[in-house]
Amino acid sequence: MANQFFKNQLVEWYKSRRRDLPWRKTKEPYKIWLSEIILQQTRVVQGLPYYERFIQNFPTIFDLAKADEEQVMKLWQGLGYYSRAKNLHHTAKKIAFEFDGVFPKSYKELIKLKGIGDYTASAIASICYSEPCAVVDGNVYRVLARVFNIEILINTSEGIAYFKDLANNLLDKEDAGTYNQALMDFGAIQCKPQSPDCQSCIFLDKCLANSLKKVSELPKKAGKIKIKKRYFNYLVFIDNKGFTSLTKRVEKDIWQGLYEFPLIESNTEISKEELIEKLSDLSVSFSDVCVLSEKHIVHKLSHQHIYTQFWIVQTEEILNYRIDIKDITSYPVSVLTANFIKEFWF
């Protein structure tokens, strides 16, 4: 397939099928950057409300830079990959206070910023500054692998380099921003991961994967990641004065910087008797202990599955990390803890 044909077809498709998204109506770097960070590993339907809340709370990069980190983390709550929120805040402060609010205007300078990798730097540079940089994300991998029948593994150094070179060769260098957005939208709307509508595709007669009946096989990845099992036993302390207890996760682990109920992590599932023994070993005073649900709540992350039980621990007085129960929803917490508070809090 000729490169020019591919570009022309894609841009023509985009003119009539492009998604109506707020960041598509601007070339303001702050808004483009914010949208791209939110949408990393997040679908548009999930990320759009977050983008709107961030813009409402932080209309400019100065507003974001001046915000308290916990406020940023609270707004991010539910998106996962919380390091993205930390990097977002860090880079906002750098641009606001060191660059006087002015974003770097080239891929080369953008990629030096914390939390901005090849994809995000390419997106900002091409959309905001018309720099001819090709974006390569999951949508792009999928479209190119299928249309050109590429079997190179996309999560290997060879695959990353190959697809980047191909994307740059196909790039419309006169209007890179429009072309990049067209390619990403085409992958999200038309060339979907599951059950794509090949019969209505603009590349129906040109797509090699379609002619070879290999659409469902591409793109290809290296073997699956081994999943680690962890067992979390959260201690939901409640006293007769209306207080509970939350602690902040400070270690370099999942959910760093978020709050949670005091935690006992174990290698396997533990019984009520075992938990009481652990509480005694920690010299924790209590009048009663009960598990809210005998069945574990399983929270699945990309590399690990968290098997969780929430234990209600009645005590006369909470001495450490105590907060008023009425204030519990103001703290940034993981989705796991947020769901528990929403469903079971009383």
C-alpha positions as CSV (number, residue, x, y, z in Angstrom):
1,M,0.0,0.0,0.0
2,A,1.4,3.4,-1.0
3,N,2.1,5.7,2.0
4,Q,0.2,8.6,0.5
5,F,-2.9,6.5,0.0
6,F,-2.8,5.3,3.6
7,K,-2.4,8.9,4.9
8,N,-5.1,10.4,2.6
9,Q,-7.7,7.7,3.5
10,L,-7.0,8.0,7.2
11,V,-7.4,11.8,7.3
12,E,-10.5,11.7,5.2
13,W,-12.0,9.2,7.6
14,Y,-11.1,11.4,10.5
15,K,-12.9,14.4,9.1
16,S,-16.2,12.7,9.4
17,R,-15.6,10.3,12.3
18,R,-13.4,12.2,14.7
19,R,-14.5,12.0,18.4
20,D,-15.9,15.2,19.9
21,L,-13.4,15.7,22.8
22,P,-12.7,18.9,24.6
23,W,-8.9,18.7,24.1
24,R,-9.5,18.4,20.4
25,K,-10.8,22.0,20.3
26,T,-7.5,23.5,21.5
27,K,-3.8,23.5,20.9
28,E,-3.0,24.7,24.4
29,P,-0.1,22.5,25.6
30,Y,-1.4,22.3,29.2
31,K,-4.7,20.8,28.1
32,I,-3.1,18.5,25.5
33,W,-0.5,17.3,28.1
34,L,-3.2,16.8,30.8
35,S,-5.4,14.8,28.5
36,E,-2.5,12.6,27.3
37,I,-1.3,11.8,30.9
38,I,-4.9,10.9,32.0
39,L,-5.5,8.7,28.9
40,Q,-2.3,6.6,29.4
41,Q,-3.7,3.1,30.0
42,T,-7.2,4.7,30.4
43,R,-10.1,4.6,28.0
44,V,-11.6,7.9,26.9
45,V,-15.0,7.1,28.4
46,Q,-13.3,6.6,31.8
47,G,-10.8,9.5,31.5
48,L,-13.0,12.3,30.2
49,P,-14.7,13.0,33.6
50,Y,-11.3,13.2,35.2
51,Y,-10.0,15.6,32.6
52,E,-13.1,17.8,33.1
53,R,-12.6,17.8,36.9
54,F,-8.9,18.7,36.6
55,I,-9.7,21.6,34.3
56,Q,-12.5,22.8,36.6
57,N,-10.2,22.6,39.7
58,F,-7.0,23.7,37.9
59,P,-7.8,25.9,34.9
60,T,-4.1,26.7,34.3
61,I,-0.8,25.0,35.0
62,F,-0.2,27.5,37.7
63,D,-3.3,26.4,39.5
64,L,-2.1,22.7,39.3
65,A,1.4,23.7,40.4
66,K,0.1,25.5,43.5
67,A,-2.2,22.7,44.5
68,D,-1.5,20.4,47.5
69,E,-0.4,17.0,46.4
70,E,-3.2,15.3,48.4
71,Q,-5.7,17.4,46.5
72,V,-4.2,16.2,43.2
73,M,-4.2,12.6,44.4
74,K,-7.8,12.9,45.5
75,L,-8.9,14.1,42.1
76,W,-6.9,11.3,40.5
77,Q,-8.5,8.7,42.7
78,G,-9.8,5.8,40.7
79,L,-7.6,6.1,37.7
80,G,-4.8,3.9,39.1
81,Y,-1.1,4.2,38.3
82,Y,-0.7,6.9,40.9
83,S,2.8,7.7,39.9
84,R,1.3,9.5,36.9
85,A,-0.4,11.9,39.2
86,K,2.8,12.5,41.2
87,N,4.7,13.1,38.0
88,L,2.0,15.4,36.7
89,H,2.2,17.5,39.8
90,H,6.0,17.5,39.7
91,T,6.2,18.6,36.1
92,A,3.5,21.2,36.6
93,K,5.6,22.9,39.3
94,K,8.7,22.8,37.1
95,I,7.0,24.4,34.1
96,A,5.1,26.9,36.3
97,F,8.0,28.0,38.5
98,E,11.1,27.4,36.4
99,F,9.7,28.0,32.9
100,D,7.2,30.8,33.8
101,G,4.4,28.6,32.7
102,V,5.7,28.2,29.1
103,F,5.9,24.6,27.8
104,P,9.0,23.5,25.9
105,K,8.3,23.7,22.2
106,S,10.1,20.7,20.9
107,Y,10.0,16.9,21.3
108,K,13.7,17.0,22.4
109,E,13.0,19.3,25.3
110,L,9.5,17.9,26.2
111,I,10.9,14.4,26.7
112,K,13.3,15.6,29.4
113,L,10.3,16.3,31.7
114,K,9.3,13.8,34.4
115,G,6.4,11.6,33.3
116,I,6.7,12.6,29.7
117,G,7.9,9.7,27.5
118,D,8.1,9.2,23.7
119,Y,4.4,9.0,23.1
120,T,3.4,12.1,25.1
121,A,6.2,14.2,23.9
122,S,5.3,13.3,20.3
123,A,1.7,14.0,20.8
124,I,2.3,17.5,22.4
125,A,5.0,18.4,19.8
126,S,2.9,17.4,16.8
127,I,-0.5,18.7,18.0
128,C,0.6,22.0,19.6
129,Y,3.7,22.9,17.5
130,S,3.2,20.9,14.2
131,E,6.5,19.1,14.7
132,P,6.7,16.0,12.5
133,C,6.7,13.4,15.3
134,A,4.8,10.1,15.0
135,V,2.9,8.9,18.0
136,V,2.9,5.2,18.8
137,D,0.4,3.9,21.4
138,G,-1.7,0.7,21.7
139,N,-4.1,1.9,19.0
140,V,-1.3,2.7,16.6
141,Y,0.4,-0.7,17.2
142,R,-2.9,-2.4,16.4
143,V,-3.7,-0.6,13.2
144,L,-0.2,-0.9,11.7
145,A,0.3,-4.5,12.7
146,R,-3.0,-5.5,11.1
147,V,-3.0,-3.3,8.0
148,F,0.6,-4.3,7.2
149,N,0.6,-7.8,8.7
150,I,3.5,-7.2,11.1
151,E,4.2,-10.1,13.5
152,I,7.1,-8.6,15.4
153,L,6.4,-8.5,19.1
154,I,5.3,-5.0,20.1
155,N,6.6,-5.3,23.7
156,T,10.2,-5.9,22.7
157,S,13.0,-3.5,21.9
158,E,13.0,-4.7,18.3
159,G,9.2,-4.2,18.0
160,I,9.2,-0.8,19.6
161,A,11.9,0.4,17.2
162,Y,10.3,-1.2,14.1
163,F,6.9,0.3,14.7
164,K,8.3,3.7,15.5
165,D,10.3,3.8,12.2
166,L,7.2,2.6,10.3
167,A,5.0,5.3,12.0
168,N,7.5,8.0,11.1
169,N,7.7,6.8,7.5
170,L,3.9,6.9,7.2
171,L,3.6,10.3,9.0
172,D,2.0,13.2,7.2
173,K,4.8,15.7,7.9
174,E,2.7,18.7,6.7
175,D,0.0,18.1,9.3
176,A,1.4,15.7,11.8
177,G,-1.0,16.6,14.6
178,T,-4.1,15.9,12.6
179,Y,-2.7,12.7,11.2
180,N,-1.6,11.4,14.6
181,Q,-5.1,12.0,16.1
182,A,-6.7,10.4,13.1
183,L,-4.6,7.3,13.5
184,M,-5.3,7.1,17.3
185,D,-9.1,7.6,16.7
186,F,-9.1,5.0,13.9
187,G,-7.6,2.4,16.3
188,A,-10.0,3.3,19.1
189,I,-13.2,3.5,17.0
190,Q,-12.7,1.3,13.9
191,C,-9.8,-1.1,14.4
192,K,-10.8,-2.1,17.9
193,P,-9.0,-4.8,19.9
194,Q,-12.0,-7.1,20.0
195,S,-14.6,-7.7,17.2
196,P,-13.5,-4.8,14.8
197,D,-16.0,-4.0,12.1
198,C,-13.8,-5.0,9.2
199,Q,-16.6,-4.9,6.6
200,S,-17.0,-1.2,6.9
201,C,-13.3,-0.4,7.2
202,I,-11.7,2.0,4.7
203,F,-8.8,-0.4,4.3
204,L,-11.0,-3.5,3.8
205,D,-9.3,-4.4,0.5
206,K,-5.8,-3.3,1.5
207,C,-5.5,-4.8,5.0
208,L,-3.2,-7.8,4.9
209,A,-4.4,-9.2,8.2
210,N,-8.0,-9.2,7.0
211,S,-7.1,-10.9,3.7
212,L,-5.1,-13.5,5.6
213,K,-7.8,-13.9,8.3
214,K,-5.3,-12.9,11.0
215,V,-7.0,-9.8,12.5
216,S,-7.6,-11.5,15.9
217,E,-4.0,-12.6,16.1
218,L,-2.4,-9.1,15.7
219,P,-0.6,-7.3,17.2
220,K,1.5,-9.9,18.9
221,K,3.1,-9.6,22.4
222,A,5.7,-11.5,24.4
223,G,4.5,-14.0,27.0
224,K,2.2,-13.1,29.9
225,I,3.4,-11.5,33.1
226,K,3.4,-13.7,36.2
227,I,0.8,-12.5,38.6
228,K,1.8,-12.1,42.3
229,K,-0.8,-12.8,45.0
230,R,-0.9,-10.6,48.1
231,Y,-3.2,-10.8,51.1
232,F,-4.3,-7.6,52.8
233,N,-6.1,-7.5,56.1
234,Y,-7.3,-4.0,56.8
235,L,-8.1,-3.1,60.4
236,V,-11.1,-0.8,60.4
237,F,-10.9,0.7,63.9
238,I,-14.1,2.2,65.3
239,D,-14.4,3.8,68.8
240,N,-17.3,5.1,70.7
241,K,-16.4,8.7,70.0
242,G,-16.9,8.6,66.3
243,F,-13.3,8.2,65.2
244,T,-11.5,5.7,63.0
245,S,-7.9,5.5,61.8
246,L,-6.1,6.0,58.4
247,T,-2.5,5.8,57.6
248,K,-0.5,7.0,54.6
249,R,1.4,4.6,52.4
250,V,4.9,6.0,52.1
251,E,6.9,3.0,51.0
252,K,7.8,2.5,47.3
253,D,4.9,0.2,46.5
254,I,1.4,0.3,45.0
255,W,-0.7,3.3,46.1
256,Q,2.2,5.3,47.4
257,G,1.0,8.5,48.9
258,L,-2.6,7.3,49.3
259,Y,-4.4,6.6,52.6
260,E,-5.7,3.3,53.9
261,F,-6.8,1.6,57.1
262,P,-4.0,0.1,59.2
263,L,-2.8,-2.9,57.4
264,I,-1.6,-6.4,58.3
265,E,-0.2,-8.1,55.1
266,S,0.1,-11.9,55.3
267,N,1.4,-14.6,53.0
268,T,-1.9,-16.5,53.0
269,E,-5.4,-16.1,54.2
270,I,-5.7,-15.7,57.9
271,S,-8.5,-16.6,60.3
272,K,-10.2,-14.5,63.0
273,E,-8.2,-16.3,65.7
274,E,-4.9,-15.6,63.8
275,L,-5.8,-12.0,63.4
276,I,-6.6,-11.6,67.1
277,E,-3.2,-13.1,67.9
278,K,-1.5,-10.6,65.6
279,L,-3.4,-7.8,67.3
280,S,-2.3,-9.0,70.7
281,D,1.3,-9.2,69.5
282,L,1.1,-5.6,68.4
283,S,-0.4,-4.6,71.9
284,V,-3.5,-3.3,70.2
285,S,-6.5,-3.0,72.6
286,F,-9.9,-4.0,71.3
287,S,-13.3,-5.1,72.6
288,D,-14.5,-7.0,69.6
289,V,-13.3,-8.1,66.1
290,C,-15.4,-9.3,63.2
291,V,-14.8,-9.6,59.5
292,L,-17.2,-7.7,57.3
293,S,-17.3,-10.4,54.7
294,E,-16.1,-13.9,54.9
295,K,-15.3,-13.8,51.2
296,H,-12.2,-12.1,50.0
297,I,-12.4,-9.0,47.9
298,V,-10.1,-9.6,44.9
299,H,-8.6,-6.4,43.5
300,K,-6.7,-7.1,40.2
301,L,-3.8,-5.0,39.2
302,S,-1.6,-5.5,36.1
303,H,1.1,-7.4,38.0
304,Q,-0.6,-8.5,41.2
305,H,-3.9,-9.6,42.7
306,I,-4.8,-8.3,46.1
307,Y,-6.9,-10.6,48.2
308,T,-8.5,-8.4,50.9
309,Q,-10.6,-8.6,54.0
310,F,-11.8,-5.7,56.1
311,W,-11.9,-6.4,59.8
312,I,-14.0,-4.2,62.0
313,V,-12.1,-3.7,65.3
314,Q,-14.1,-2.1,68.1
315,T,-12.0,-0.2,70.6
316,E,-12.5,2.2,73.4
317,E,-10.2,5.0,72.1
318,I,-8.1,5.4,69.0
319,L,-4.7,6.9,69.9
320,N,-2.8,6.8,66.6
321,Y,-3.7,8.4,63.2
322,R,-7.2,9.0,64.3
323,I,-9.7,10.9,62.1
324,D,-13.3,11.8,62.4
325,I,-15.5,9.2,60.6
326,K,-17.4,12.1,59.0
327,D,-14.1,13.2,57.2
328,I,-13.1,9.9,55.8
329,T,-14.2,10.6,52.2
330,S,-11.9,13.7,52.0
331,Y,-8.8,11.6,52.0
332,P,-7.3,10.2,48.7
333,V,-7.5,6.4,48.8
334,S,-7.2,3.4,46.4
335,V,-10.2,2.2,44.5
336,L,-10.3,-0.8,46.7
337,T,-10.7,1.3,49.9
338,A,-13.0,3.8,48.2
339,N,-15.3,1.0,47.2
340,F,-15.4,-0.4,50.7
341,I,-16.2,3.0,52.2
342,K,-18.9,3.6,49.6
343,E,-20.5,0.2,50.1
344,F,-20.1,-0.7,53.7
345,W,-19.5,2.5,55.7
346,F,-22.0,3.2,58.5
